[in-house]
Amino acid sequence: MIQRFKMLVLAGGFVVLTGGHIAVNHDSTVAHAAPLETISNTTVEEINAAVSAFQEIGSLRGEDPINADAIRNAYVNSIQPLAQQADAANDLALDGNVLAAIDEIGSDNEPKLAAQVIDKTLQHIFFLTILDRITAVRDDFDTADTDALNLKWNEAVAAFEAIKGTAARENKVLTADRQSIENGDNPTLDIQISMAFERGRAALNKQNPAEDKIEISIVRQIIRLSLARAYYIGVLREVEGVISNRDRDIAEAREKQKEGEIFYRIIEDFIIRENAMGSELIKIRFTGDIAQVEADQIVSELSKGFIGRVRAELAANEASIADDRGRALEVAEEAILYANTFMADLELRLDSASRVSLETALNSLKAASNDMDAAIAEQARQAATDILLTYEQTLNVADYEPTQSTPFVDAAVASFQAIGSLRRQTPVDAQAIMDAYTGELQQLTKFIDNIHGLAMDADILAAISDIGNNRQVPLAAQVIDKTLQRVFVLTLHNRVVHVLNAFGDLSVPELELEWDRAFAAFQAIKGTTARENKVLTADRQSIESGSNPFLDSRITLAFILGKDAIVNTASDGMEQVVLASERIVAPLVRSYFIGVLREVEGIVENRARDIDEALEKQVEGIYFYRIVELAVSRFNPTGNALIKSQLSGDLSAVNANQIVSEISRGLIGLVNNELTEFEQALGSSSEQAKLVAEIASLYTQIMLPDLELRLDAIKRVEIENALQDLIEAGANSDEAKALTARQTITGIISEYENTLI
């Protein structure tokens, strides 16, 4: 039985509730085209050698026991340079994934799962090797000669040999009852890709440069998206394996789940752009309980992502049809290729006539684009759009659906949003802000003040007065905004905690009401959680943007899963609500630390050229920091005082590296505390041990980008692997596995802490 709750309160309100292997995957993958010069040192012979090494590794990983040293030699001698190129071009850490998995085999830590990480990660490397080269050929078509272009094209062809077998597999589709996956027709993607390579090779002769450039763009998309479809099929093949084995061969089911996880990483970028929340759900299913892997759910979320890509290409076609024939043709082709991934599922959910109609519309769009016929293209796009909408409505996708009315919180959120618009006006109207604040929003602020012993209402009124008297108006406006954000953060916290406290006492509708109120409060601060990550620059002198962790989607998904658990009266309902609460709170904490670093970036960039702007950023920083202050102060009181002094004192004293270091020290203390809690729970409660391990993982994730900067990608992979092992060890009361995982985690954290200033 999970303890009802044991809380760490952050900033008078935030709470941390305690009571295989993961390959590193940065928060989002954004492909960057690699220019020819960055990949000019490779040759076809070297790629052929890498393909041979991949095939050798395929044989080695089938042996029992698996020879880690032999795999390492084959990888390092032939494939590693390609991995490092792919990492540099695409902001990934595939080399670290492979090396860490080889180490796992060497230490006999679930070698079969590690072997799957190696195989699928190597496939990812070859996938990106192909994409980087055909993209470079397209980008440099006008400036490079035919011989140079052919060299890179031939390298892509050579790399395709490594993954040609994956492209040759038959389609996978939902069963009629939507409970599992079965075989469909063979789309012969290997043949399509090979033919596209030959079309491209002919175009490199530049006999008609304008048309040949269009041809290269089109065949690049055929190769790229046919490969993406091959890995989409691979994901579904592993879903089928999980479902068919989980009731008879757990080890086999877990291996298939691991294959699905790594296969999905190859196509994640195609999904996350249009369906970030669905992407997060898919990843949870591939790293969580195998009993929760649902075929219909995963197919639906994949389709939602690809539907979004089709719509994006339709919009691009509309923008280019009048004056850019080449672009119009390319995106029309992309729309067809993206739609092909879900055509079979569309036919299952609708009918064959709908499939034919969509295919007809998209082919008509392609023909109209060739003819530059805007009228026919518009008709085709509309027909396709209508069918896509109908199909999307049949999907089983995650969505939060409030079941109770929350008028008071809704009104407060609306007032906050109105104030957000008012404070951006010039001049700022203090009375209008006061009018918007008076009512539900002020009542909510006073209510939170009373609970937590704060004075936020007084701070807001004083700031409104400053605006009315024209005193430091920009600073006062920021005080209002960040203080109100704190109000909603604490409102969310209070409702979530109430659900946990009263889980066994309130009725399901009453619990739903409190959860709905928390979700309503989240709408006020959702924009803050949607921001890209902020990380130290390489020289550690300032802050820069990192990848987007899509924290808004993660939090929304946690609300959805928590709501499902509330409605579900199964024995693990409380456990799932507690876990959902953790998945809400930790990303919120991370969001506000990102907010702090965003303002630190503004201070550093502006203090020598725009003092007023720097001062405004400083005010934003200190008010953001107050929201999550206790996440640092509990285990790093000295660092907490230092951060506050920098965010309220002399601008010249603000030190980006110091602030990041002190935040990390506080988080390290929090994680170490959870590891101690884990050790105490391991022998007495597997549920509690698993939960505490989840908490340790969630808060470690906040530090991982900085840990990778100060150490390396391999250490990041190793600690993520160990954290996943810790979760699994807690769930299974596996003391030996837990001990190994804890030693790895504490060792890497100690090494990281030694790099902090």
DAMONOR-V561047 format. One record per backbone hydrogen bond with DSSP energy under -1.0 kcal/mol. NH is the residue of the N-H (numbers start at 1). CO is the residue of the C=O. E is the energy in kcal/mol with one decimal. If there is no record, write none. Layout:
# DAMONOR-V561047
nh = {NH/NH}
co = {CO/CO}
e = {E/E}
This chain:
# DAMONOR-V561047
nh = {8/10/13/14/16/18/38/39/47/48/49/50/51/52/53/54/55/56/57/58/59/60/61/62/63/68/71/72/73/74/75/76/77/78/79/80/83/84/85/86/87/88/89/90/91/92/97/98/99/100/101/102/103/104/105/106/107/108/109/114/115/116/117/118/119/120/121/122/123/124/125/126/127/128/129/130/131/132/133/134/135/136/137/138/139/140/141/144/149/150/151/152/153/154/155/156/157/158/159/160/162/167/169/171/173/175/178/182/184/192/193/194/195/196/197/198/199/200/201/202/203/204/205/206/212/213/214/215/216/217/218/219/220/221/222/223/224/225/226/227/228/229/230/231/232/233/234/235/236/237/238/239/240/241/242/243/244/245/246/248/249/253/254/255/256/257/258/259/260/261/262/263/264/265/266/268/270/272/274/275/279/280/281/282/283/284/285/286/292/293/298/299/300/301/302/303/304/305/306/307/308/309/310/311/312/313/314/315/316/317/318/319/320/321/324/328/329/330/331/332/333/334/335/336/337/338/339/340/341/342/346/347/348/349/350/355/356/357/358/359/360/361/362/363/364/365/366/367/368/369/370/371/373/374/377/378/379/380/381/382/383/384/385/386/387/388/389/390/391/392/393/394/395/397/410/411/412/413/414/415/416/417/418/419/420/421/422/423/425/433/434/435/436/437/438/442/443/444/445/446/447/448/449/450/451/452/453/454/459/460/461/462/463/464/465/466/467/468/469/470/471/476/477/478/479/480/481/482/483/484/485/486/487/488/489/490/491/492/493/494/495/496/497/498/499/500/501/502/505/506/511/512/513/514/515/516/517/518/519/520/521/522/524/529/533/535/537/540/544/546/552/554/555/556/557/558/559/560/561/562/563/564/565/566/567/568/573/576/577/578/579/580/581/582/583/585/586/588/589/590/591/592/593/594/595/596/597/598/599/600/601/602/603/604/605/606/607/609/610/614/615/616/617/618/619/620/621/622/623/624/625/626/628/631/632/633/634/636/640/641/642/643/644/645/646/647/653/654/659/660/661/662/663/664/665/666/667/668/669/670/671/672/673/674/675/676/677/678/679/680/681/682/684/685/689/690/691/692/693/694/695/696/697/698/699/700/701/703/707/708/709/710/711/716/717/718/719/720/721/722/723/724/725/726/727/728/729/730/731/732/734/735/738/739/740/741/742/743/744/745/746/747/748/749/750/751/752/753/754/755/756}
co = {16/14/10/10/8/6/35/36/43/44/45/46/47/48/49/50/51/52/53/54/55/56/57/59/60/66/67/68/69/70/71/72/73/74/75/75/79/80/81/82/83/84/85/86/87/87/93/94/95/96/97/98/99/100/101/102/103/105/104/110/111/112/113/114/115/116/117/118/119/120/121/122/123/124/125/126/127/128/129/130/131/132/133/134/135/136/138/140/145/146/147/148/149/150/151/152/153/154/155/156/159/163/166/185/182/180/175/173/171/188/189/190/191/192/193/194/195/196/197/198/199/200/202/203/208/209/210/211/212/213/214/215/216/217/218/219/220/221/222/223/224/225/226/227/228/229/230/231/232/233/234/235/236/237/238/239/240/241/242/245/245/249/250/251/252/253/254/255/256/257/258/259/260/261/263/264/267/268/271/271/275/276/277/278/279/280/281/282/289/290/294/295/296/297/298/299/300/301/302/303/304/305/306/307/308/309/310/311/312/313/314/315/316/317/320/324/325/326/327/328/329/330/331/332/333/334/335/336/338/339/342/343/344/345/346/351/352/353/354/355/356/357/358/359/360/361/362/363/364/365/366/367/368/372/373/374/375/376/377/378/379/380/381/382/383/384/385/386/387/388/389/391/392/395/406/407/408/409/410/411/412/413/414/415/416/417/418/419/422/429/430/431/432/433/434/437/439/440/441/442/443/444/445/446/447/448/449/449/455/456/457/458/459/460/461/462/463/464/465/467/466/472/473/474/475/476/477/478/479/480/481/482/483/484/485/486/487/488/489/490/491/492/493/494/495/496/497/498/502/502/507/508/509/510/511/512/513/514/515/516/517/518/521/525/547/544/542/537/535/533/529/550/551/552/553/554/555/556/557/558/559/560/561/562/563/564/570/572/573/574/575/576/577/578/579/581/582/584/585/586/587/588/589/590/591/592/593/594/595/596/597/598/599/600/601/602/603/606/606/610/611/612/613/614/615/616/617/618/619/620/621/622/625/628/629/629/630/632/636/637/638/639/640/641/642/643/650/651/655/656/657/658/659/660/661/662/663/664/665/666/667/668/669/670/671/672/673/674/675/676/677/678/681/681/685/686/687/688/689/690/691/692/693/694/695/696/697/700/703/704/705/706/707/712/713/714/715/716/717/718/719/720/721/722/723/724/725/726/727/728/729/733/734/735/736/737/738/739/740/741/742/743/744/745/746/747/748/749/750/752/753}
e = {-1.1/-3.1/-1.5/-4.1/-1.2/-1.8/-1.4/-1.4/-2.0/-2.7/-2.1/-1.9/-2.5/-2.3/-2.3/-2.4/-2.2/-2.2/-2.8/-2.0/-1.4/-2.5/-2.8/-1.0/-1.6/-1.1/-1.9/-2.7/-2.5/-2.1/-2.5/-3.1/-2.1/-1.0/-1.9/-2.4/-1.9/-2.7/-2.0/-2.6/-2.6/-2.2/-2.3/-1.8/-1.3/-1.3/-1.8/-2.3/-2.4/-2.5/-2.1/-2.4/-2.1/-1.9/-2.0/-2.4/-1.9/-1.6/-2.8/-2.1/-2.5/-1.4/-1.9/-2.2/-2.5/-2.6/-2.2/-2.6/-2.0/-1.9/-2.1/-2.1/-2.6/-2.5/-2.2/-2.2/-2.3/-3.2/-1.5/-2.6/-2.2/-1.9/-2.2/-1.9/-2.7/-2.3/-1.0/-2.8/-2.2/-2.6/-1.8/-1.5/-2.4/-2.8/-1.5/-2.0/-2.2/-2.5/-2.5/-1.8/-1.5/-1.5/-1.1/-2.2/-2.8/-2.1/-2.0/-3.1/-2.7/-2.1/-2.6/-2.1/-2.6/-2.0/-2.4/-1.8/-2.4/-2.6/-2.4/-1.9/-1.6/-1.3/-1.2/-1.7/-3.0/-2.2/-1.4/-2.4/-2.5/-1.9/-2.2/-2.9/-2.2/-1.5/-2.0/-2.7/-3.0/-2.8/-1.7/-2.1/-1.9/-2.1/-2.0/-1.9/-2.0/-2.6/-1.7/-2.2/-1.9/-2.3/-1.7/-1.9/-2.4/-1.6/-2.5/-2.5/-2.4/-1.1/-1.9/-1.8/-3.8/-2.4/-2.6/-1.9/-2.3/-2.3/-2.3/-2.3/-2.5/-2.3/-2.2/-2.8/-2.6/-1.3/-1.1/-1.1/-1.3/-3.0/-1.1/-2.1/-2.3/-2.0/-2.0/-2.4/-2.1/-2.1/-2.3/-1.8/-1.9/-1.3/-2.2/-2.7/-2.4/-2.3/-2.3/-2.7/-2.5/-1.7/-2.2/-3.0/-1.9/-1.4/-2.2/-2.6/-2.1/-2.1/-2.3/-2.4/-2.2/-2.2/-2.1/-1.8/-1.1/-2.1/-2.5/-2.5/-2.6/-2.3/-2.5/-1.7/-2.2/-2.2/-2.3/-1.7/-2.4/-3.0/-2.1/-1.8/-1.1/-1.1/-2.8/-2.3/-1.8/-2.5/-2.8/-1.5/-2.5/-2.4/-2.3/-2.6/-2.6/-2.4/-2.4/-2.2/-2.4/-2.0/-1.9/-2.2/-2.7/-2.3/-1.8/-1.8/-2.7/-1.0/-2.2/-2.2/-1.9/-2.4/-2.7/-2.4/-2.3/-2.5/-2.7/-2.3/-1.7/-2.5/-2.1/-1.9/-2.6/-2.8/-1.6/-1.8/-1.4/-1.1/-2.5/-2.4/-1.9/-2.6/-2.4/-2.1/-2.3/-2.5/-2.1/-2.4/-2.0/-1.4/-2.3/-2.7/-1.4/-1.9/-2.5/-2.8/-2.1/-2.4/-2.6/-1.5/-2.5/-2.7/-2.1/-2.7/-2.2/-2.3/-2.5/-2.3/-1.7/-2.4/-1.5/-1.4/-1.9/-2.5/-2.6/-2.4/-2.0/-2.5/-2.2/-2.2/-2.2/-2.4/-1.9/-1.6/-3.3/-2.5/-2.6/-1.5/-2.1/-2.1/-2.2/-2.7/-2.1/-2.3/-2.0/-1.8/-1.8/-2.0/-2.4/-2.4/-2.0/-2.6/-2.4/-2.6/-2.0/-2.3/-2.6/-2.1/-2.0/-1.9/-2.9/-2.3/-1.4/-2.7/-2.4/-2.7/-2.0/-1.7/-2.3/-2.9/-2.2/-2.0/-2.3/-2.5/-2.3/-1.8/-1.4/-1.3/-2.3/-2.8/-2.1/-2.0/-3.1/-2.8/-1.0/-1.9/-2.6/-2.3/-2.5/-2.1/-2.3/-2.1/-2.8/-2.5/-2.4/-2.4/-2.0/-2.1/-2.3/-2.3/-1.9/-2.3/-1.9/-2.5/-2.2/-2.4/-2.4/-2.0/-2.0/-2.6/-2.4/-1.4/-2.7/-2.5/-2.6/-2.0/-1.8/-2.5/-2.0/-2.0/-2.3/-2.4/-1.7/-2.1/-2.4/-1.6/-2.3/-2.6/-2.3/-1.6/-2.3/-1.6/-3.6/-2.3/-2.8/-2.1/-2.2/-2.0/-2.2/-2.3/-2.5/-2.4/-2.1/-2.5/-2.5/-1.8/-1.0/-1.6/-1.9/-2.5/-1.4/-1.9/-2.3/-2.1/-1.9/-2.5/-2.3/-2.1/-2.2/-2.2/-1.6/-1.5/-2.4/-2.4/-2.4/-2.5/-2.2/-2.4/-2.2/-1.9/-2.2/-2.9/-2.1/-1.8/-2.9/-3.0/-2.0/-1.9/-2.2/-1.9/-2.3/-2.5/-2.1/-1.8/-2.0/-2.1/-1.2/-3.0/-2.5/-2.5/-2.2/-2.6/-2.1/-2.1/-2.2/-2.4/-2.2/-2.5/-2.2/-1.8/-2.0/-1.2/-2.6/-2.7/-1.7/-2.4/-2.7/-1.5/-2.4/-2.8/-2.4/-2.0/-2.8/-2.3/-2.3/-2.2/-2.4/-2.4/-2.1/-2.3/-2.9/-2.4/-2.2/-1.7/-2.2/-1.1/-2.3/-2.4/-2.0/-2.4/-2.8/-2.2/-2.0/-2.6/-2.9/-2.0/-2.3/-2.6/-2.3/-2.1/-2.7/-3.0/-1.7/-1.6/-1.2}
